[in-house]
Amino acid sequence: MTVSRPQRLIAALAVALTMASGCAAETNASGQGSAPTRVVKADNGDITIPADPKRVIATGYAVPVLIESDAALVGISTWKRGLEMMTPEHRAKYDKVPKVAGELAAETNYEAIAAAKPDLIVIGVPKPVLADIDLNRLKSVAPVVAIGPNVPYQWRELSRRQADAAGRAGNFDAAKAAYDKKAGELKAKYAGVLKGLKFGHVGGYGDVSAGNFQREFAGSWGTNVGADIGMEYYGEVKKKGPGSQSVSETPSIEELPQSFGQADAVTYTLEPNGQVGASVKYVLDSPLWKDLPAVKAGRTFAVRYTQASTYPSAMFTLDSLDKALAPMLTR
């Protein structure tokens, strides 16, 4: 019996479709190439990543964010600066996850990252620091999403993007909602006593050996959470530079009266453990400090956890601000 040419083509097509279906089934069964993907914007371009990452590496500022968001972490860098701002639950997870990098970008252990077999790597370092990382080497292991802050207040937006890349935006949004609720309550609580006050802030990164102190303005580490409860930090950097230099400056100690002379109140950074750091102590011990109008008026406030870079850690900052400002309600 002869078969017409159209029938032969239909038969051949059916065989091809059957084979393709079989290959697809095999691919799906092996888990290779079958997972859905999406594209995210990062400091290193538009990156195609798994829609639901199962094995995530996090470094830098992405570490606390992805721990708190309950990402599927298989490796992290160390994050010593944030340990005092972790809940017991988050600290336990931090201790448990293998460390594949140190505090500095240059301390990245590429072999350990490869051995962890990640399907996503989230690098949370400022863009200029990316030069210290071999991105090509990391990209040979898994998709790399670099999202890091340049200016302190950017942690709010960028931490959500980091959580979203790891498939945990929902968890992030819940933490933000809790923070917003608490900040709103404190803003209402202190509205009467904060209204009209001009604040200044002494930061923790002055250089005693150079004879200078750090003043932080609105949007810096020591001021951004306070702004959420109605604290107004006046002034701006005289000569703005890149990154944090656009919201903070380090004048000489002799300029203390000029820098804070118009301040109605002054806050200053404490270390996460509650101690006064060397650079802040240098200011508090200065005779010039004691002559400031805000100091003479008794309106100086010590604040812990100003290094917060996530909403859960910023909850600790809110607690510290609440404790520091509470006496104002009884004056």
C-alpha positions as CSV (number, residue, x, y, z in Angstrom):
1,M,0.0,0.0,0.0
2,T,1.4,3.3,-1.0
3,V,1.4,6.4,1.3
4,S,0.9,9.9,-0.2
5,R,3.6,12.6,0.4
6,P,1.3,14.7,2.7
7,Q,0.6,11.7,4.8
8,R,4.3,10.9,5.1
9,L,5.0,14.5,6.3
10,I,2.2,14.3,8.9
11,A,3.6,11.0,10.2
12,A,7.1,12.5,10.3
13,L,5.9,15.5,12.2
14,A,4.1,13.3,14.7
15,V,7.2,11.3,15.4
16,A,9.2,14.6,15.8
17,L,6.7,16.0,18.3
18,T,6.7,12.7,20.2
19,M,10.5,12.7,20.5
20,A,10.5,16.4,21.5
21,S,7.9,15.7,24.2
22,G,10.0,12.8,25.5
23,C,13.1,14.9,25.6
24,A,11.2,17.7,27.5
25,A,9.9,15.1,30.0
26,E,13.4,13.9,30.5
27,T,14.7,17.4,31.0
28,N,11.9,18.2,33.5
29,A,12.6,15.0,35.4
30,S,16.3,15.8,35.7
31,G,15.5,19.3,36.9
32,Q,17.9,20.9,34.3
33,G,16.7,23.8,32.2
34,S,13.0,23.4,33.2
35,A,12.7,26.0,36.0
36,P,10.9,29.3,35.1
37,T,13.1,32.4,35.0
38,R,12.7,36.1,35.2
39,V,14.8,39.2,34.6
40,V,15.8,41.6,37.4
41,K,17.7,44.9,37.2
42,A,21.0,45.0,39.1
43,D,24.1,47.1,39.4
44,N,25.7,44.7,36.9
45,G,22.9,44.8,34.3
46,D,19.6,43.0,33.6
47,I,20.1,39.5,35.0
48,T,18.1,36.4,34.2
49,I,17.5,34.5,37.4
50,P,15.4,31.6,38.7
51,A,11.8,32.7,39.5
52,D,12.0,30.7,42.7
53,P,15.7,30.3,43.8
54,K,16.3,27.2,45.8
55,R,20.0,27.6,46.8
56,V,21.1,31.2,47.4
57,I,24.4,32.8,48.3
58,A,24.3,36.3,49.9
59,T,27.1,38.7,50.7
60,G,27.4,42.2,52.2
61,Y,24.2,44.1,52.9
62,A,22.2,41.3,51.4
63,V,23.1,39.0,54.3
64,P,20.8,40.4,57.0
65,V,18.0,41.1,54.5
66,L,17.9,37.5,53.2
67,I,18.2,36.0,56.6
68,E,15.3,38.0,57.9
69,S,13.3,37.3,54.7
70,D,13.9,33.5,55.2
71,A,15.6,33.0,51.8
72,A,16.9,29.6,50.9
73,L,20.5,30.3,51.9
74,V,23.3,27.9,51.4
75,G,26.1,30.4,52.0
76,I,26.7,33.9,53.3
77,S,29.5,36.3,54.1
78,T,30.2,37.3,57.7
79,W,28.3,40.3,58.9
80,K,29.8,41.1,62.3
81,R,28.6,44.7,62.3
82,G,25.0,43.6,62.4
83,L,25.1,40.8,65.0
84,E,23.9,43.0,67.8
85,M,20.8,43.9,65.8
86,M,19.7,40.4,65.1
87,T,16.9,38.6,66.9
88,P,17.8,35.3,68.5
89,E,16.0,33.5,65.7
90,H,17.9,35.4,63.0
91,R,21.2,35.1,64.9
92,A,20.7,31.3,65.1
93,K,20.3,31.1,61.3
94,Y,23.3,33.4,60.7
95,D,25.4,31.0,62.8
96,K,24.1,28.0,61.0
97,V,24.6,29.0,57.4
98,P,28.1,28.3,56.0
99,K,30.4,31.4,55.6
100,V,31.8,31.7,52.1
101,A,33.2,35.2,52.4
102,G,34.6,37.6,55.0
103,E,33.7,41.2,55.8
104,L,35.4,42.6,52.8
105,A,34.6,41.9,49.2
106,A,38.2,40.9,48.6
107,E,37.7,38.1,51.1
108,T,35.4,36.1,48.8
109,N,36.0,32.3,48.8
110,Y,35.2,31.3,45.2
111,E,35.8,27.6,45.8
112,A,33.4,27.5,48.7
113,I,30.7,29.3,46.7
114,A,31.1,26.8,43.9
115,A,31.0,23.9,46.3
116,A,27.6,25.2,47.7
117,K,26.1,24.7,44.2
118,P,23.9,27.9,44.3
119,D,21.3,28.7,41.7
120,L,21.6,32.5,42.6
121,I,24.3,34.7,44.1
122,V,23.2,38.1,45.6
123,I,26.1,40.5,46.1
124,G,25.1,43.3,48.4
125,V,28.1,45.6,48.2
126,P,28.3,49.3,47.0
127,K,28.9,49.5,43.3
128,P,32.5,50.8,43.5
129,V,33.4,47.7,45.6
130,L,32.4,45.4,42.8
131,A,35.9,45.9,41.3
132,D,37.2,43.8,44.2
133,I,35.1,40.8,43.1
134,D,35.7,38.5,40.2
135,L,32.1,38.6,38.8
136,N,33.0,36.5,35.7
137,R,34.2,33.7,38.0
138,L,31.0,33.9,40.0
139,K,28.8,34.0,36.9
140,S,30.4,30.7,35.8
141,V,28.8,29.2,38.9
142,A,25.3,30.8,39.0
143,P,23.5,34.0,38.0
144,V,24.9,37.0,39.9
145,V,22.7,39.9,41.1
146,A,24.7,42.8,42.5
147,I,22.5,45.2,44.5
148,G,24.3,47.4,47.0
149,P,23.7,50.9,48.6
150,N,25.7,53.9,47.6
151,V,24.0,56.4,50.0
152,P,22.9,55.2,53.5
153,Y,19.1,55.8,53.1
154,Q,19.0,53.6,50.0
155,W,18.9,50.5,52.2
156,R,15.1,50.7,52.2
157,E,14.6,50.3,48.4
158,L,17.6,48.1,47.8
159,S,16.9,45.6,50.6
160,R,13.5,45.0,49.0
161,R,15.1,44.4,45.6
162,Q,17.5,41.9,47.3
163,A,14.6,40.1,49.0
164,D,12.6,40.1,45.7
165,A,15.5,38.6,43.8
166,A,15.6,35.7,46.3
167,G,11.8,35.2,45.9
168,R,10.9,36.6,49.4
169,A,9.3,40.0,48.7
170,G,6.2,39.0,50.6
171,N,8.2,38.3,53.8
172,F,10.0,41.6,53.3
173,D,6.8,43.6,52.9
174,A,5.4,42.1,56.1
175,A,8.5,43.3,58.0
176,K,8.2,46.8,56.5
177,A,4.6,47.0,57.5
178,A,5.5,46.2,61.1
179,Y,8.2,48.9,61.1
180,D,5.9,51.5,59.5
181,K,3.2,50.8,62.1
182,K,5.7,51.2,65.0
183,A,7.3,54.3,63.5
184,G,3.8,55.9,63.0
185,E,3.0,55.3,66.6
186,L,6.2,56.9,67.8
187,K,5.7,59.8,65.5
188,A,2.3,60.5,67.0
189,K,3.7,59.9,70.5
190,Y,6.4,62.6,70.2
191,A,4.7,65.0,67.8
192,G,4.2,67.6,70.5
193,V,7.7,67.7,71.7
194,L,9.6,67.3,68.4
195,K,7.7,70.0,66.5
196,G,9.9,72.9,65.5
197,L,13.1,71.4,66.9
198,K,16.2,71.4,64.7
199,F,18.4,68.3,65.3
200,G,22.1,67.7,64.6
201,H,23.8,64.3,64.8
202,V,27.3,63.3,65.9
203,G,28.2,60.1,63.9
204,G,30.5,57.3,64.9
205,Y,33.1,57.7,62.1
206,G,35.2,60.7,63.0
207,D,39.0,60.3,63.1
208,V,40.4,61.2,66.5
209,S,43.9,61.0,65.2
210,A,43.1,63.7,62.6
211,G,41.3,65.8,65.1
212,N,37.9,65.7,63.4
213,F,34.4,64.5,64.2
214,Q,31.6,63.2,62.0
215,R,28.4,65.2,61.5
216,E,25.5,63.3,59.8
217,F,22.7,65.1,58.0
218,A,19.3,63.9,56.8
219,G,19.5,60.6,54.9
220,S,22.6,59.3,56.7
221,W,22.9,56.2,58.9
222,G,22.4,58.1,62.2
223,T,19.5,60.2,61.0
224,N,17.3,58.3,58.6
225,V,15.2,56.3,61.1
226,G,14.8,59.3,63.3
227,A,13.3,61.2,60.4
228,D,10.5,58.5,60.2
229,I,9.3,59.6,63.7
230,G,9.4,63.3,63.0
231,M,12.9,64.3,63.9
232,E,14.1,67.1,61.6
233,Y,17.9,67.2,60.9
234,Y,18.8,70.6,59.5
235,G,21.6,71.7,57.2
236,E,23.6,69.9,54.5
237,V,27.1,68.9,53.6
238,K,29.2,72.0,52.7
239,K,31.1,70.1,49.9
240,K,29.3,67.0,48.8
241,G,31.3,63.9,47.7
242,P,30.3,60.5,46.5
243,G,28.3,58.0,48.5
244,S,27.9,58.8,52.2
245,Q,29.9,61.9,51.7
246,S,26.8,63.5,50.3
247,V,25.0,63.2,53.6
248,S,27.9,63.4,56.2
249,E,31.1,65.4,56.7
250,T,34.1,65.3,59.0
251,P,35.1,68.8,60.1
252,S,37.8,69.6,62.6
253,I,36.9,69.6,66.3
254,E,37.4,73.4,66.3
255,E,34.3,73.7,64.1
256,L,32.0,72.1,66.6
257,P,30.4,75.4,67.7
258,Q,29.8,76.4,64.1
259,S,28.5,73.0,63.0
260,F,26.0,72.6,65.9
261,G,25.5,76.2,67.0
262,Q,22.0,76.4,65.5
263,A,20.9,72.9,66.8
264,D,18.0,72.9,69.3
265,A,18.9,69.3,70.1
266,V,21.7,66.9,69.2
267,T,21.7,63.1,68.9
268,Y,24.8,61.0,68.9
269,T,25.7,57.4,67.9
270,L,26.3,54.7,70.4
271,E,28.0,51.4,69.4
272,P,25.5,48.5,69.1
273,N,26.6,47.2,72.5
274,G,25.6,50.5,74.1
275,Q,29.1,51.9,74.6
276,V,30.3,55.3,73.5
277,G,32.8,54.8,70.6
278,A,36.2,56.6,70.6
279,S,35.2,59.1,67.9
280,V,32.0,60.2,69.7
281,K,33.8,60.3,73.1
282,Y,36.3,62.7,71.6
283,V,33.4,65.1,70.9
284,L,31.7,64.6,74.3
285,D,34.9,65.2,76.2
286,S,35.6,68.5,74.3
287,P,35.0,71.7,76.2
288,L,33.4,73.0,73.0
289,W,30.7,70.4,73.3
290,K,29.8,71.6,76.8
291,D,29.2,75.1,75.5
292,L,26.8,74.1,72.7
293,P,23.2,75.6,73.2
294,A,21.6,72.1,72.9
295,V,23.9,70.7,75.5
296,K,23.3,73.5,78.0
297,A,19.6,73.0,77.4
298,G,19.8,69.3,78.3
299,R,18.7,68.2,74.9
300,T,21.2,65.6,73.9
301,F,20.2,62.0,73.1
302,A,22.3,58.9,72.7
303,V,21.0,56.4,70.1
304,R,22.0,52.8,69.5
305,Y,21.6,50.7,66.4
306,T,22.2,53.6,63.9
307,Q,23.9,51.1,61.6
308,A,20.5,49.4,60.9
309,S,20.1,48.5,57.2
310,T,16.9,46.4,57.3
311,Y,13.4,47.0,58.7
312,P,13.7,44.3,61.4
313,S,17.0,45.8,62.6
314,A,15.6,49.3,62.4
315,M,13.0,48.2,64.9
316,F,15.9,48.2,67.4
317,T,16.7,51.7,66.4
318,L,13.1,52.8,67.0
319,D,13.3,51.2,70.5
320,S,16.4,53.2,71.3
321,L,15.0,56.4,70.0
322,D,11.9,55.9,72.1
323,K,14.0,55.3,75.2
324,A,16.1,58.3,74.5
325,L,13.3,60.7,73.8
326,A,10.9,59.6,76.6
327,P,12.2,62.1,79.2
328,M,11.0,64.9,76.9
329,L,7.4,63.9,77.6
330,T,7.7,64.6,81.3
331,R,9.5,68.0,81.2
